[in-house]
Structure formats: C-alpha cells, structure tokens
C-alpha cells in the first residue's frame, strides 16, 4: 500500500513495524474514535425518536394543500382546518332544517302548570334543567326574579293522554302518545342561587349545586327513582341525598358528571369553583345494580382563576375553562393538571366534540371556536382570521403597548397575548353573559344561545350556521340552559330554557 506524503513529495510504503506518532491532532486516536461512536449512537437515537413523534402527529395530506386540488374535486385545507365529510355535513343540515319548535312547559300559564307549589309563577325563571330519557321527566332549577331569598328545585313528569280520536282520525295511545308536562313537584330548596343541575342516565345520579350567597356553596348528590317507580304525582328524586360544603369553596359555577365509569367501577363528579379553589372532585363506588354508594371527596386541582365551564373529554380526562381564557386539562388517574391552551376571551362554555381530542369553547367577546389537542399552535392575538376590523385594531394596539413594557413583564404575562389557533370559528354573539351551549357529536351540530334570546345551530365540521331562532318573548329573557337529549326511543332533539318556559325543537 502506497500513500503520498505531501510534505516530502515522495512515495513510501507503510510497513507493519511503522507506528503513528502520539499526536492530539490525529483523528484516529482511541479517545476520538470512542467520541465519534457516541455521537453516531446519539444521532441514531434522535432519528428514532423523531420518527416515533411523527407517527403520533396529525399529518397534513399533500394533495389538499395545493391550489390544484380544486380541479380534481377535493376540498382544500387552510392551515389546520379539518377535512370536511360531505355526507356528515348534509346530514346535520337536513336534521336542523326540519326541526319544529314547541313549548313543553310554561310556568306563567296557570293552565299548563297546575299543582305548582309556588304561588308566584311569574316571579320565577328556569335557570337550569336536565332531562331524564328513561321517564321523559325533567328536573328544573327555578330562580326568583325579585328579592325572594331562595331558589327551588322541582321535578316534572309527563302525563300521557288516554286513547282518543282526533279530527284526522289518528288514534293516540301507547304507540302514538301525546304528552303534557304539567304536574310539577318540589324536590329541594336552596338559600343561594343555583349554579348547575346534572343527571347521569346510566347510574341515575342527580347533582345540584348552589353558588353560595346567603349560605355556603353546597353540592347535593342524590339518586333518581327507578323508571318503574316514577309517577307524575311524586317527585322524581328518591329523597336520599349527600350534602357537601367544602370549607375552601367561595363560589360554585359549574358541575360535570363523568359519563364513563372507571375500570374499578367508580363514578366521578367535578365541581368548578372560584376564588382560586379550582376544581373539586367527588367519587363513589357503583354497585351491581348501577347505583352509586358512599360519596367521598377526592384530591382537587388548583387554579389561579375562576372555573366557569367543565366537561369530560374521555374516561380519565377533564377539561376546565377559566375566566382568564385558559383551558386546563386534568388526569384523574395521575391527579395532575396542566394549562394546555388559551382561548380569546373568558370561557363561559366548553363541550366535547366528536373525539376525545376535540372540543368547542364558547367565550366572552363573541368568540366560539373548535380546537384539536393534537394540532395546537399559538398565534398573536391580532392575527386570528375571522375577526372584525375593530377587533384586530384593538388587539394590535394591545400588542404594541405590551411591547413598550416588554422588559418589565414576566414570561407568563407576555404569553398572555398569544392564543391558540382554532380549527374553525363559529358565528356567535355573546359579550359577557353565562348562556347555554351544547354539542351533539352524533348529529355534528353545535347549539349555542346568544344575546337577545336567540338560539343558533351551527355545523360542527365547517362552522356554518344552519338555522337561527328567536326564542324569547320578552326583551330581558335569556336562554340559560341548552341541551341535546334523546328520549327512550333514541330520537334526538334540542331542549332549551328561556324565561319561565321550556321549549323543544324536534321532528
């Protein structure tokens, strides 16, 4: 073997008895060879980890991001916009456009609200309610419009008309029943305003919470009677309940029952509070008869702002919307929470969408959007597409004023001007009220109450408005509660509370 010595410009033959000198500049020393091997192993590990991360991320389809996709009949994606399914989109619009409105219960009408134990019907409005699909009954929260010092919880069960003949010769009976909600029965009374009412149809758990005004905040957990024992002449609850008044709570804003049971048959309830108390949890074991027993408090999640909205995204994952526009996630198994993203405006409503990683957030300043935890990005507040010109000017002015004091601000305050980029934004009109909203993943529809007593139905997949109704009769009436419900036949419908009435939108 011959090599060229550039210094001496002559050839020489490398023999076995020739040894390289011990020079630190040589690339073939033992130390440098070991260092090179370590770097190669480290690089291979990083490449393997990058491949694993890439498999867990949402990959954007290359044909959908090019303008030429419009020529081949594909829907082009803009940024993180979800791919649109034409079948699901048309199905949601067909369902919503065929809905008819009907008043189920009117407390201001003496004829339709007989046997009501409150004499001053017109002095109350329905603030919260929930629907029991097994009995078609409802539990209502009635709040006074004047200086009455109590809120009441009542239940109402439908009464079926006997079989008769109508003018169209249609026979009404068990196969084609006609119901009327009129027999209202008292359940409980609170000396402070009600904050939420929730029912778990699987375990028939019934949760009521009060905000805390004249008395400390209270969480009442009880059981509904079995469908076989339900009767219009009796209250819907069993009369046995557990009361919790945690000493650290100042105000309760919302509650959420986990619709999934844990592997060890445990039911969980989350309670959102204010004053930095965060989210409190209660748990109970479920017996073989699907009844929860022995409710007990669980470790809480601390927050730095009021918790105004809660919803369970999965069997173990809870999402909490805060007044400071933050959205926190809490894992019930690890008992740990983390601030995941920031919405534009204080969160007043949060609901799970079609999968565990997607949810809809309704906030103050007329902002409602769909987010995906798998593809979250942050942007400056003034760069969000879909805002009005006035909103953009206000956001940019705040950003400029923030930059002047950049050196005095902490990292947390600086990041407060950056919000999460939504997948799509919905038309929504609500500046500051705590109005109702709900999402139906099966129908692909978002129902949200707006200022002025309007109800808007939007498509979950492309955020387009499908239909909008005027529900209120008076100027000051507000839609406080909106729910998608299904009766015992599985027929979906939208039920809302507005003033002293319960209205239904169904086929």
C-alpha positions in Angstrom: 0.0 0.0 0.0 1.4 3.4 -1.0 0.4 6.8 0.2 1.6 10.3 -0.8 3.5 12.4 1.8 2.6 16.0 0.7 5.4 17.4 2.8 8.2 15.3 1.3 6.6 14.9 -2.1 7.7 11.3 -2.4 6.3 7.8 -2.0 6.9 5.4 0.8 5.5 2.0 1.8 3.7 1.6 5.1 5.2 -1.4 6.9 3.8 -3.4 9.9 6.5 -2.1 12.2 5.6 1.5 11.5 3.6 3.2 14.2 1.8 6.6 14.2 3.0 9.2 16.5 1.0 10.1 19.6 -0.4 13.4 18.3 -3.6 15.0 19.7 -4.5 16.2 16.2 -4.8 12.7 14.9 -8.4 11.6 14.1 -7.6 8.0 14.8 -6.8 8.2 18.5 -8.7 5.9 20.8 -10.5 8.8 22.6 -11.6 10.4 19.3 -12.9 7.1 17.9 -14.9 6.5 21.1 -16.3 10.0 20.9 -17.3 9.5 17.3 -19.1 6.3 18.1 -21.0 8.0 20.9 -22.1 10.8 18.6 -23.3 8.3 16.0 -25.3 6.4 18.6 -26.9 9.7 19.9 -27.8 10.7 16.3 -29.4 7.4 15.6 -31.5 7.6 18.9 -32.6 11.1 17.9 -33.7 10.0 14.5 -35.6 7.1 16.0 -37.4 9.4 18.4 -38.3 11.8 15.6 -39.8 9.0 13.6 -41.9 8.0 16.7 -43.1 11.5 17.2 -44.0 11.9 13.6 -46.2 8.8 13.7 -48.2 10.3 16.6 -48.8 13.7 15.0 -51.6 14.6 12.6 -50.1 14.6 9.1 -51.4 17.0 6.6 -52.4 15.4 3.2 -50.2 16.9 0.5 -52.9 17.0 -2.3 -55.1 19.1 -0.1 -52.7 21.9 0.5 -52.1 22.7 -3.2 -54.4 25.1 -5.2 -54.6 22.4 -7.9 -56.7 20.3 -5.6 -59.8 22.3 -6.6 -59.5 21.0 -10.1 -59.8 17.4 -9.0 -62.9 17.9 -6.7 -61.1 17.9 -3.4 -61.8 20.3 -0.5 -58.7 22.3 0.1 -57.5 22.7 3.7 -56.4 26.1 5.0 -53.8 25.6 7.8 -55.2 23.2 10.4 -58.8 23.2 9.1 -60.3 19.7 9.4 -61.2 17.7 6.3 -64.9 18.0 5.6 -67.2 15.0 5.1 -69.9 15.9 2.7 -72.2 13.2 4.0 -72.0 14.2 7.6 -72.3 17.9 6.7 -75.5 17.4 4.7 -76.9 15.1 7.4 -76.5 17.8 10.1 -78.2 20.4 7.9 -81.0 18.2 7.0 -81.8 17.4 10.6 -81.6 21.0 11.8 -83.7 22.5 9.0 -86.6 20.1 9.7 -87.0 21.0 13.3 -90.2 22.4 14.7 -90.4 24.4 17.9 -92.9 23.5 20.7 -93.4 24.8 24.3 -93.3 21.9 26.8 -93.8 23.8 30.0 -94.8 27.4 30.7 -94.8 28.4 34.4 -96.5 31.7 33.5 -99.5 29.8 32.1 -101.8 28.7 35.0 -103.4 26.1 32.9 -100.2 24.3 31.9 -98.5 24.5 35.3 -101.2 23.3 37.7 -100.3 21.8 41.1 -97.3 24.1 41.3 -96.4 24.7 44.9 -95.1 28.2 44.2 -97.9 30.8 44.1 -96.0 33.5 42.3 -95.2 31.7 39.0 -94.4 34.9 37.0 -91.7 35.8 39.6 -89.5 32.8 38.7 -87.5 31.9 35.7 -85.9 28.5 34.9 -82.2 28.9 35.3 -81.1 25.2 34.8 -82.6 21.9 33.9 -81.8 18.4 32.8 -83.7 15.6 31.1 -84.2 12.0 32.1 -84.7 9.9 29.0 -85.9 6.8 30.8 -89.0 8.6 32.2 -89.2 11.7 29.9 -89.1 13.7 33.1 -87.2 16.9 33.8 -85.6 18.4 36.9 -85.8 22.2 36.9 -84.0 24.9 38.8 -86.2 27.9 39.5 -84.6 31.2 40.4 -86.6 34.3 41.5 -86.8 37.5 39.5 -87.3 39.6 42.6 -86.0 39.7 46.2 -87.1 36.2 47.2 -84.5 34.6 49.4 -84.5 31.1 48.0 -84.1 29.1 44.8 -86.0 25.9 44.4 -85.5 22.6 42.5 -88.6 20.9 41.1 -89.3 17.8 39.0 -92.0 17.3 36.4 -93.1 14.1 34.7 -95.2 13.9 31.6 -98.7 12.7 31.6 -100.0 10.7 28.7 -103.4 11.4 27.3 -105.8 8.5 27.1 -106.5 7.0 23.7 -108.8 9.3 21.7 -109.8 10.2 18.2 -108.6 13.4 16.6 -110.1 15.2 13.7 -107.7 13.4 11.4 -108.8 10.0 12.7 -105.4 9.4 14.3 -105.6 7.3 17.4 -103.3 8.4 20.2 -102.2 5.8 22.7 -99.1 3.8 23.8 -97.8 3.6 20.2 -98.5 7.2 19.4 -98.6 9.0 22.7 -99.3 12.7 23.4 -97.6 14.1 26.5 -98.2 17.1 28.6 -95.8 18.4 31.3 -97.9 20.0 34.0 -97.6 18.2 37.3 -94.7 20.0 39.0 -93.4 18.5 42.2 -90.9 20.1 44.8 -87.6 18.4 45.3 -85.4 20.8 47.4 -84.8 24.4 48.3 -81.6 26.4 48.4 -81.0 29.7 50.1 -78.5 30.8 47.4 -78.7 30.9 43.6 -78.4 27.6 41.7 -75.4 27.1 39.5 -76.0 23.7 37.8 -78.2 20.6 37.6 -76.9 17.4 36.0 -78.2 13.8 35.6 -76.3 10.7 34.7 -78.8 8.4 32.9 -76.6 5.3 33.4 -76.4 5.4 37.2 -79.4 7.8 37.7 -77.2 10.1 39.8 -78.6 13.6 40.3 -76.3 16.5 41.2 -77.4 20.0 42.2 -75.0 22.8 43.2 -75.6 26.4 44.5 -73.3 29.3 44.0 -73.1 30.4 47.6 -74.6 33.7 48.7 -76.8 33.6 51.8 -75.4 30.2 52.7 -72.1 28.5 51.8 -71.8 26.8 48.4 -73.5 23.4 48.5 -73.2 20.3 46.4 -76.2 17.9 46.7 -75.9 14.4 45.3 -78.9 12.1 45.2 -80.5 9.3 43.2 -83.5 9.4 40.9 -86.2 6.8 41.4 -86.3 3.9 39.0 -88.3 4.3 35.8 -90.8 1.7 37.1 -91.5 3.7 40.3 -91.8 7.1 38.7 -95.2 8.7 38.9 -96.4 12.2 38.0 -97.8 12.6 41.5 -94.4 12.1 43.2 -91.0 13.8 42.9 -88.5 12.3 40.6 -85.7 12.0 43.1 -85.5 9.3 45.8 -85.4 11.8 48.7 -82.0 10.5 50.0 -79.0 12.7 49.2 -75.5 13.6 50.3 -74.6 17.2 51.1 -71.1 18.6 50.7 -70.0 22.1 51.8 -66.2 22.2 51.4 -64.8 24.9 53.7 -62.3 26.2 51.0 -65.0 27.0 48.4 -66.3 30.5 48.0 -68.4 30.1 44.8 -69.5 27.2 42.7 -70.0 27.9 39.0 -70.5 24.5 37.3 -70.5 20.7 37.7 -69.9 17.8 35.4 -70.6 14.1 35.9 -68.2 11.7 34.2 -70.4 9.6 31.8 -67.8 6.9 31.8 -67.1 4.6 34.7 -63.5 3.8 35.8 -62.2 0.2 35.4 -62.8 -0.3 39.1 -66.5 0.8 38.8 -66.1 4.3 40.3 -68.2 7.3 39.3 -66.6 10.8 39.4 -68.1 14.3 39.7 -66.2 17.5 39.0 -67.2 20.8 40.7 -65.8 24.1 39.3 -65.4 26.9 41.8 -64.0 30.4 42.1 -61.5 32.3 44.3 -58.6 30.1 43.3 -60.1 27.0 44.8 -60.0 25.2 41.4 -61.8 22.0 40.6 -63.1 19.7 43.4 -63.8 16.0 42.8 -66.2 13.6 44.4 -66.1 9.8 43.8 -68.4 6.8 44.7 -68.4 3.1 44.0 -71.1 1.8 41.7 -72.7 -1.5 42.8 -74.1 -4.3 40.6 -77.4 -2.5 40.3 -75.7 0.6 38.7 -76.3 2.6 41.9 -73.5 4.9 43.3 -72.8 4.4 47.0 -70.8 6.3 49.7 -69.8 9.6 48.0 -66.5 11.0 49.2 -64.2 14.0 48.3 -61.1 13.4 46.2 -57.9 15.5 45.7 -58.6 18.8 44.0 -57.0 20.7 41.1 -55.8 24.2 42.0 -56.2 27.1 39.5 -55.4 30.8 39.5 -58.7 31.9 38.1 -62.4 31.1 38.4 -63.5 27.8 36.7 -66.6 28.7 34.6 -67.0 25.6 32.4 -66.3 21.9 32.7 -66.6 18.8 30.5 -65.2 15.3 30.4 -63.2 14.7 27.2 -62.6 11.0 28.0 -62.9 8.4 30.8 -60.0 10.0 32.7 -59.5 13.4 31.1 -61.3 16.6 32.3 -61.2 20.0 30.5 -61.8 23.1 32.5 -62.4 26.6 31.1 -61.3 29.5 33.2 -62.3 33.2 33.5 -58.8 34.3 32.3 -59.4 32.5 29.0 -57.2 29.5 29.9 -58.1 25.9 29.3 -56.7 23.3 31.7 -56.6 19.5 31.4 -56.7 17.2 34.4 -56.0 13.5 34.5 -58.0 11.7 37.2 -55.5 8.9 37.4 -52.4 10.9 37.9 -54.2 13.6 39.8 -52.3 16.3 37.9 -53.5 19.3 35.9 -51.8 21.4 33.3 -52.6 24.6 31.4 -52.9 23.5 27.8 -54.0 26.5 25.8 -55.6 29.9 25.8 -58.8 31.0 24.3 -59.7 34.5 23.2 -61.9 35.8 26.0 -63.1 34.3 29.2 -64.5 30.8 28.8 -68.3 30.5 29.5 -68.9 27.2 27.8 -66.9 24.1 26.9 -68.1 20.9 25.4 -66.5 17.7 24.0 -66.8 17.4 20.2 -66.7 14.2 18.1 -63.5 12.7 19.6 -61.6 12.9 22.9 -59.0 15.4 21.5 -61.5 17.9 20.0 -63.7 20.3 21.9 -65.7 23.5 21.3 -65.1 26.6 23.5 -67.5 29.5 23.8 -66.1 32.6 25.3 -66.8 36.2 26.1 -66.3 38.9 23.4 -68.4 36.8 21.0 -65.8 34.1 20.3 -66.6 30.4 19.9 -64.2 28.0 18.2 -63.3 24.4 17.7 -59.9 23.2 18.9 -57.9 20.0 18.5 -55.3 19.0 21.1 -53.3 17.1 18.6 -52.5 20.1 16.4 -52.4 23.1 18.7 -50.4 26.2 17.7 -50.2 29.6 19.2 -50.5 32.9 17.3 -50.6 36.6 18.1 -54.0 37.9 19.2 -54.2 40.2 16.2 -53.5 37.6 13.6 -56.6 35.4 14.1 -58.5 35.2 10.8 -62.2 35.8 11.1 -62.1 38.8 13.4 -63.7 42.1 12.5 -61.5 45.1 11.7 -62.3 46.7 15.0 -61.2 43.6 17.0 -57.9 43.4 15.0 -57.1 47.1 15.7 -57.8 46.6 19.4 -55.6 43.5 19.6 -52.8 45.1 17.7 -52.9 48.2 19.9 -52.7 46.0 23.0 -49.7 44.2 21.4 -47.9 47.5 20.7 -48.5 48.7 24.3 -47.3 45.4 25.6 -44.0 45.7 23.6 -43.2 49.0 25.2 -43.2 47.4 28.7 -41.7 44.1 27.4 -38.7 44.2 29.8 -40.9 44.7 32.9 -43.3 41.8 32.0 -42.8 38.2 33.1 -42.9 35.3 30.7 -46.4 34.4 31.8 -47.7 38.0 31.1 -46.0 38.0 27.7 -47.5 34.7 26.7 -51.0 36.0 27.7 -51.1 37.9 24.4 -50.7 34.7 22.4 -53.8 32.4 21.9 -54.4 29.0 20.5 -55.1 28.8 16.8 -58.6 27.2 16.3 -59.5 24.8 13.6 -62.6 26.8 12.8 -64.6 29.7 14.3 -68.4 29.9 14.7 -70.7 32.8 14.3 -71.6 33.7 17.9 -73.0 36.8 19.6 -72.4 37.0 23.4 -70.2 39.6 25.1 -70.3 38.5 28.7 -73.4 36.5 29.7 -73.3 32.9 31.0 -75.5 31.5 28.3 -76.1 27.8 27.5 -74.4 25.8 24.8 -74.2 22.1 23.9 -72.6 19.8 21.2 -74.1 16.7 19.6 -71.2 14.6 18.2 -73.7 12.1 16.5 -75.5 14.9 14.7 -72.5 17.1 14.1 -74.3 20.2 15.4 -73.4 22.9 17.9 -76.3 24.6 19.7 -75.5 28.0 21.3 -77.6 30.6 23.0 -77.0 34.2 22.0 -77.8 37.7 23.2 -81.4 38.8 22.6 -82.9 35.3 23.3 -81.7 33.7 20.0 -80.7 30.1 19.5 -78.1 29.3 16.8 -77.4 25.8 15.3 -74.1 25.5 13.6 -72.3 22.7 11.7 -69.6 21.2 13.8 -67.4 20.3 10.8 -67.3 23.6 8.9 -68.7 26.1 11.4 -71.5 27.2 9.0 -74.7 28.5 10.5 -77.6 26.1 9.8 -80.6 27.8 11.5 -81.3 30.6 14.0 -84.5 31.1 16.1 -85.9 33.8 18.2 -86.9 32.0 21.4 -87.5 34.8 23.9 -90.8 36.6 24.2 -89.6 39.5 26.4 -86.6 41.7 26.0 -84.8 40.7 29.1 -85.3 36.9 28.7 -82.1 34.8 28.3 -81.5 31.2 27.3 -79.6 30.0 30.3 -79.5 26.2 29.5 -79.3 24.3 26.2 -79.2 20.5 25.9 -79.3 17.8 23.2 -81.4 15.0 24.6 -82.7 11.7 23.4 -85.9 10.0 24.5 -86.4 6.3 25.3 -86.8 5.7 21.5 -83.4 7.3 20.8 -85.0 10.3 18.9 -82.7 13.4 19.3 -84.0 16.9 20.0 -82.9 20.2 21.4 -84.4 21.5 24.6 -83.8 25.0 26.0 -84.9 27.1 28.9 -85.9 30.7 28.3 -87.5 32.7 31.0 -90.3 30.7 32.6 -90.6 28.3 29.7 -89.1 25.0 28.5 -89.1 24.8 24.7 -88.3 21.8 22.5 -87.0 21.7 18.9 -87.7 18.3 17.4 -89.1 16.5 14.4 
